[in-house]
Amino acid sequence: MGSSRLSGKVLALLGGSPVLWHVTTRAAQARTVDQVVVATSDQPGDDSIAGWCAAEGVSCVRGPETDVLSRYALAAEASAADVVVRVTADCPLLSPAVLDLVVDARAASGADYASNTLARGFPHGLDVECFTRATLNSAATEALDPEEREHVTPFVYNRPERFRLASVAAPEDWSWLRWTLDTATDLQALEAIIAALPTVLDPLSDWRVTAAQVDASLALRAVNDVARTATRAVVARIRLH
């Protein structure tokens, strides 16, 4: 809830429901998912997230605010997961089909880690990572760099000599599309997409159809470009500091 760029974003309303509702509902629709667990912080500011999960019947674990890696380890332990899928709570257009694609790719390859982000091709906001419990445990036990603990998986994908990695490629390059929620401009862009294409609210809607519809709309392309530009500006300011 304490996001510096957009405070409270995961419980912001989008299409009449909190962003977190969209994410958890879509994740639960995936064929390969047995249980959805929200891993939030133990800070008082995130009590509202834990309260929302309790009201909605969604499993929730809480841990250190900046040590997100340890929260994932807690979630894996609480759910007795053998394989863990990581999605972030600011991706309300998450695709269950893409999630299944990544999980299936890891299983088929026998990799320790698979994702559709090693090489960008999917829209930003459809990011999925999948890794074995053993891989997660190794990272949670050994990672010392604060960056690796905050961002969960760099310990793994930055060590290809140790971990077997599998990259899931998009059918074509849609990486210019921005469907994630990081700033107020992103929220406006997502609202514009939903207003113009209400079928996108269906958790099982085909992301490729949505991508083609956005591509075909000058107005939605313009909104997308504004969101991308605003994000680049924010990132540039952060680097300057």
Order of alpha helices (4+ residues) and beta strands (2+ residues): beta-beta-alpha-beta-alpha-beta-alpha-beta-alpha-beta-beta-alpha-alpha-alpha-beta-alpha-alpha-alpha
